[in-house]
């Protein structure tokens, strides 16, 4: 489209809105106050249209697998494993997107989605990826310098809590095992996601509630440590899900089988 055609379309839009979107100086064009207010909504709509278009293209391409995952699982668990999937299936192209909550992605139409919950999503084919356990974690440096040997010692320090659309905070449930409450902590740092809470613990800000499998790799590689040997089993967990139509795709079947195999090996 030529510059003249673009200018013509902009003027038509301004006429429709009855507002100026641009301020035209002698040597430059800049957004007006109205234009700056309008820009985020327009950009968001264009991004949604672009993503929807790409998903439709992907659906007709058996060589592409589109995955949407909760950010914590995607970054901590899935992406580190994907090189193995690519080695096994080099002809399959991956389109990956992370989200904080699937509630904000109600209109998505991906081949596979990694969700968190009880596994009760109507109309979806679901497979639980791995059992989940809850327990406190902190950085090895913090533990070495804090002289924490019991849950009572831990209460003298800072707790890292999670306030998220996808997750509840697990401190009350774990502390109840000892007849304690979160109010007894000396201080709090509140994070909006499990991913940020985990990173805060790695950086030594305090004690966080860890969840398997999210913290498994950080514990294995020494970034986090489990100060107590008491875990709480969870009745929720991560699931790989897809619609019945997508579940029949060959690429989806291969991915689901591969993913479940990774975590079966990790548990054994």
C-alpha positions in Angstrom: 0.0 0.0 0.0 1.4 3.4 -0.9 1.9 6.3 1.5 -0.9 8.2 -0.1 -3.3 5.3 0.3 -2.3 4.9 4.0 -2.9 8.7 4.5 -6.3 8.4 2.9 -7.3 5.5 5.2 -6.1 7.4 8.3 -8.2 10.4 7.3 -11.2 8.2 6.8 -10.7 6.7 10.3 -10.3 10.1 11.8 -13.5 11.2 10.2 -15.3 8.1 11.5 -14.0 8.7 15.0 -14.5 12.5 14.8 -11.1 12.9 16.4 -7.5 13.6 15.3 -5.2 10.6 15.7 -2.1 12.4 14.5 -0.6 15.9 14.9 1.0 16.9 11.6 3.9 19.3 11.9 5.9 20.7 9.0 8.5 18.0 9.1 7.0 15.2 11.2 3.9 13.3 12.2 3.2 12.3 15.8 0.4 10.7 17.7 -2.1 13.0 19.3 -3.3 12.4 22.8 -6.3 10.6 21.4 -4.0 8.5 19.2 -1.9 7.5 22.1 -5.1 6.3 24.0 -6.3 4.4 20.9 -3.0 2.7 20.1 -2.9 -0.1 22.7 -6.4 -1.3 21.7 -5.5 -1.3 18.0 -2.2 -3.0 18.6 -3.9 -5.7 20.8 -6.5 -6.3 18.1 -4.0 -6.6 15.4 -1.9 -9.0 17.4 -4.9 -11.2 18.1 -5.8 -11.2 14.4 -2.3 -12.1 13.5 -2.2 -14.9 16.0 -5.6 -16.3 14.9 -4.5 -16.2 11.3 -1.3 -18.1 12.1 -3.2 -20.7 14.1 -5.5 -21.4 11.2 -2.5 -21.8 8.9 -0.9 -24.1 11.4 -4.0 -26.3 11.6 -3.7 -27.2 7.9 0.0 -28.0 8.2 0.7 -31.4 9.7 4.3 -30.5 10.1 3.6 -27.7 12.7 2.7 -28.3 16.3 1.4 -25.3 18.3 1.7 -25.4 22.1 0.4 -23.0 24.7 1.6 -23.5 28.2 1.4 -21.9 31.6 4.6 -19.9 31.8 6.1 -21.6 34.9 5.8 -25.1 33.4 6.8 -23.9 29.9 10.0 -22.2 31.0 11.0 -24.5 33.8 10.0 -27.9 32.5 9.0 -28.0 28.9 11.5 -25.8 27.0 14.6 -27.5 28.6 13.2 -30.9 27.3 12.2 -29.7 23.8 15.7 -30.2 22.3 15.2 -34.0 22.8 11.8 -33.8 21.0 13.4 -31.9 18.1 16.1 -34.5 17.8 13.6 -37.3 17.6 11.2 -35.5 15.3 13.3 -32.9 13.3 10.6 -32.4 10.7 8.0 -31.1 13.2 8.1 -27.3 13.6 7.2 -26.0 17.1 5.1 -22.9 17.7 5.3 -22.1 21.5 3.5 -19.5 23.6 3.4 -19.0 27.3 0.5 -17.6 29.3 0.0 -16.6 32.9 -3.6 -18.0 32.9 -5.7 -19.9 30.4 -8.6 -17.7 31.5 -7.0 -14.9 29.5 -6.8 -17.2 26.5 -10.4 -18.3 26.2 -10.4 -18.1 22.4 -7.1 -19.9 21.8 -7.1 -22.9 19.4 -3.8 -24.6 19.8 -3.0 -28.2 19.1 -1.8 -28.8 22.7 -2.2 -26.8 25.9 -0.5 -27.3 29.2 -3.0 -26.5 32.0 -3.1 -26.7 35.7 -5.9 -27.9 37.8 -8.0 -31.1 38.6 -8.1 -32.3 35.0 -11.8 -31.6 34.7 -12.1 -29.5 31.5 -15.3 -30.5 29.6 -14.8 -31.4 26.0 -11.0 -31.8 26.3 -8.8 -34.9 26.1 -6.5 -34.7 29.2 -3.4 -36.5 30.5 -1.9 -35.8 33.9 1.8 -35.1 33.3 3.2 -35.9 36.8 2.1 -36.1 40.4 2.6 -32.9 42.4 4.0 -32.3 45.9 4.4 -29.1 47.8 7.2 -28.1 50.2 9.4 -25.1 51.2 12.5 -24.2 49.2 15.2 -21.6 49.5 18.6 -20.8 48.1 21.5 -22.8 49.5 23.2 -19.5 50.5 20.2 -18.3 52.5 20.0 -21.7 54.3 23.7 -21.7 55.1 23.6 -18.2 56.6 20.2 -18.3 58.4 20.7 -21.2 60.8 17.3 -22.7 60.0 16.9 -26.2 61.3 13.1 -26.3 61.9 9.9 -24.7 60.7 9.9 -22.5 63.8 13.3 -21.1 62.7 12.0 -20.5 59.2 9.1 -18.3 60.6 11.7 -15.8 61.7 12.5 -15.1 58.1 10.7 -13.8 54.9 8.1 -15.9 53.2 7.6 -15.6 49.4 3.9 -16.0 48.5 2.1 -16.4 45.2 -0.9 -14.4 44.2 -1.9 -15.7 40.8 -4.9 -16.4 38.6 -3.7 -19.9 38.1 -2.4 -20.9 41.6 -3.5 -20.6 45.2 -0.9 -19.8 47.8 0.1 -23.1 49.6 1.7 -21.8 52.7 -1.4 -22.1 54.9 -1.9 -25.7 54.0 1.8 -26.7 54.6 2.1 -24.7 57.8 -1.1 -26.3 59.2 0.8 -29.6 59.4 2.7 -28.0 62.3 -0.2 -26.0 63.7 1.2 -22.7 62.4 -0.1 -19.9 60.2 1.5 -17.7 57.6 0.8 -14.7 59.8 3.7 -15.9 62.0 6.4 -15.1 59.4 8.5 -12.1 60.2 7.9 -10.6 56.7 6.4 -11.3 53.3 7.3 -10.8 49.6 4.3 -11.4 47.3 4.9 -12.5 43.7 2.3 -12.7 40.8 3.4 -16.1 39.4 5.0 -19.3 40.5 7.9 -18.5 38.1 8.7 -15.2 39.8 8.3 -16.7 43.3 10.8 -19.4 42.4 13.2 -16.9 41.0 12.9 -14.8 44.2 13.8 -17.8 46.2 16.8 -18.6 44.0 17.9 -15.0 44.5 17.8 -15.3 48.3 14.8 -13.2 49.0 13.2 -15.7 51.4 11.5 -19.1 51.6 9.0 -20.1 48.9 6.6 -23.0 48.5 8.0 -25.2 45.8 6.0 -27.5 43.6 7.1 -30.6 41.7 7.9 -30.7 38.9 8.5 -26.9 38.7 11.4 -26.8 41.1 12.9 -30.3 40.4 15.6 -29.0 38.0 16.6 -26.1 40.2 17.0 -28.5 43.1 18.9 -31.0 41.0 21.3 -28.3 39.7 21.8 -26.6 43.1 19.9 -23.4 42.7 17.4 -24.3 45.3 17.4 -26.6 48.4 14.7 -28.3 50.3 15.4 -27.5 54.0 12.8 -29.9 55.4 11.9 -33.5 54.6 8.1 -33.1 54.7 6.1 -32.8 51.6 2.4 -32.3 51.0 0.7 -34.3 48.3 -1.5 -32.2 46.0 -4.7 -33.3 44.3 -4.1 -30.8 41.4 -1.3 -30.9 38.8 -0.2 -30.1 35.3 -2.1 -31.7 32.4 -1.4 -31.9 28.7 -4.8 -31.2 27.0 -6.2 -30.9 23.5 -9.6 -31.0 21.8 -10.7 -34.4 20.5 -10.1 -33.2 16.9 -6.6 -32.1 17.7 -5.9 -35.2 19.8 -6.3 -37.3 16.6 -3.5 -35.5 14.8 -0.3 -37.6 14.4 1.9 -34.8 15.6 -0.2 -34.3 18.8 -0.1 -38.1 19.5 3.7 -38.1 19.2 4.1 -35.1 21.4 1.8 -36.3 24.2 3.5 -39.8 24.2 7.0 -38.2 24.3 6.0 -35.7 27.1 4.5 -38.3 29.4 7.5 -40.5 28.8 9.9 -37.7 30.0 8.2 -37.4 33.3 7.7 -41.2 33.8 11.5 -41.5 33.4 12.0 -38.6 35.9 9.9 -40.3 38.5 11.6 -43.7 38.2 
